[in-house]
Amino acid sequence: MAQPVIVSKTSKSATALAEPSLSGFSTAELYRELITRFHEDPDRDGLVQTPVRAEKAMSFLTQGYELDSTQILRGALFDVDYDEMVIVKDIEMYSLCEHHMLPFFGRVHVAYIPNGKVIGLSKIPRLIDVFARRLQVQERMTRQIADAIQEAIQPRGVGVVIEARHLCMMMRGVEKQNSSTVTSAMVGCFHDQPTRGEFLSLVRHPSTGSL
């Protein structure tokens, strides 16, 4: 690999000048350089393939940028005469914090009240992955999921709750192991207290793992 580009942390102009010179390197080559800067030997057995593996892993974990949420949802819309609440809860979610590029993970609960159309159930977890597999903040992702459903099928309302743990708080910084973050986004009739209350009550009810 070519000689590393030295960029001053305090100089924005130096950063701007240095960025184009990195475009000729593959992501794997950049990871190899990082390993070297961590004072490790990138040629030892355990690390020789790490740059390639890391490149593949990051490509998978950020593939949401290449996916179209609207296309996913509109690929499985069905006309159904049903106007009560639909909830898909306890959906596993894994994402990367955009501030430190460390994982945050947890559960997503999604509800909506149809207005003539329902979404194929498997599409809701797929929708979550569209927004989770990016550099994210939990607050934004919560709103993006709700807005995507509202835009795709125009239901009477949408509710989304995310409960997550952030490794940027657990393994660095304040190092609080038992903290969790809960965010919610409500659209349409989910702003009304009875509907909102019913959704939150059903979400809080623990899943037994069997019917």
N, C-alpha and C positions, 0 to 999 in steps of 0.2 A: 504493500500500500504506500501511497505517496506520503511525503512529509506532512505531519498533522498541521492543520491551520490553527494558529494561535489567535484567540479572540479575547479581548479584554471584556470582563464582565460588566464594566461600567460604561463602555463605549458603544452606543447604539450605531454610530456611523461605521465602526469597525465591524460590527455584526453584519450590517447590511452589505459591506464589501466582501465579507468572508462567505456569506451564504451561497452565492453562485458557484464558488469553487468546490463545494461539497456535492453538487448535483451530478457529478460524473462518477460518484462512488455508489455502489450498491448498498442496500440496507445492511446486508451481512458484513460488508467491509467496514461500515460505520460501527457496527456492534463489536467487531474485532478490535477496532481502535479504542472503543470504550473499555474493553477488557484490559487492554494494555495500560490505559490511564488509571485503572483500578489497581495497578501494580501486580497484575497477574500475567502468567505466561499463556498466550492464546494457542500455543502449539502443544501444550501438554494434553494427555489422553482425554481427560474429562472436559476440556474446553475446545478442542480442535473443531468439533462440529457445532459448538454452541452458537456461533454467529448465524449459521444457516437455520438452525432450529428456532432461534429467537426471531429471525425474519419471518419464518412461516407462522409462528405463534402470533406475532403482532398483526400479520396480514389477516389471520382468522379473527382476532379480537377486535379489529377495526373494519370488518367487512360491511358493517351497517351503512357506511358512506356510499356504497355501491348499490344499495337496495332501495326500492321505491315502495314506501308504505301504502300509498294509495292503490298501486297495482296489486299488492298482496291482498289487501282487504277486498277489493272489487272482484278478485278472482273467485270469491266464494260468498256471494250474497244471495239470499234466498227470500222469496216472498212468502211470508208466514203471518197468519192471523193470530198474533200474540202481542199483548201490550203490557205485560208484567215485566218485572225486573229480571234481567239475565246477569248472573255473576259467574265469573271464572276467577277463582282465588288460589292463593298459595302457589303462584307460578314462579319457579326459580329464576333468578336474574343475576347475571354477572357482568360487571362493567369495569371501566377504568376511569379513575378520577382524573380530570384534565389538569389539575393543579400539580399533582406529583406523579401521575401515570402509575399509580398503585391501584389494586383492585378494590372495588366495593361490591357487595353482594347481599342478596336477601330475597324477599318475596314481593310479588306484585299482585294486587287484587283489582280486578276490572269489572265494572258493572255498567249496563246501559239499559234503557227502556226503549224497545223498538218502536218504530213508526212505520210499520209495514214491511220492513226488511230485517233479517237477522244475519249475523256473520257466522260462517263456519267456525266451530269452536277451536279448531287447531290453528286458525289464523291469528287468534289473539296472542298466544305465545310467540308466534312468528313476528308479529308486529312489535312485541316487546324487544325481541332480539335486534330488530332493525335499529332501534334507538339505543339499546344497551351496548351493542358492539361498535362503540365509538368512544372518543375521549369525551367524557360527560360530567355533568353535575346532576345530582339526583333531582333537584328542584326542576330543572329544565326538562329532564326526561319524563317526569310525571306529567307535565303540561303537554309535551309532544304526543304522548300516547293518547291522552284524552282528546286533543284537537284532531288527531288523525282519524279517530273513530267518528267524531262528530262530522268531519268533512266528508268522510266516505259514505255514510249511510243516513246522515241527518236524523238521528234518533231524537226522541223527546228529551233525552239527557244522558250524560255520561259521568261516571265517577271512577277515579283511579286513586289508589293508595299504595305507596311503596314503603316498605320497612327494610332498612339496610344497615349493614355494618361496614365501616370504612377503615381499611388498613392504614390509611394515612393518619388516622387518629389512634390506631391500636398498636402499630409496630414502630411508630416514630412520633415526634411532636409530643403531645400530652400523654400518649401511651395509656389511654383509658380502654381497658379490655371489654368492659361490659356495656359500653354505650351503644345506642342505636339511634338512627335518624328516621323519622316518619314524615312523609310528605303526602299531600293530597291535592287533587285537582277536580273541581266540580263544574259541570257544564249543564246549562238548561235547567230542567226540573230538579236536578240534584242540588241546586241552591236552596230549594224549599226544605225546611227542617224535617217534615215527616219522611220524605224520600231519602234525604241525607242520613237521617237517623236509622232508617231501616237498613240501608247499605252498611253503615258502620257497625251496626249491631250484628249483622250476618257475617261480616268480615272478622269481628272479634271472636265469634263462636269458633272454638278450636275444631280443626278437622280430625276425625278419628282414624283416618287412613283406610276405612272400610265402610261399606253401606249396609 
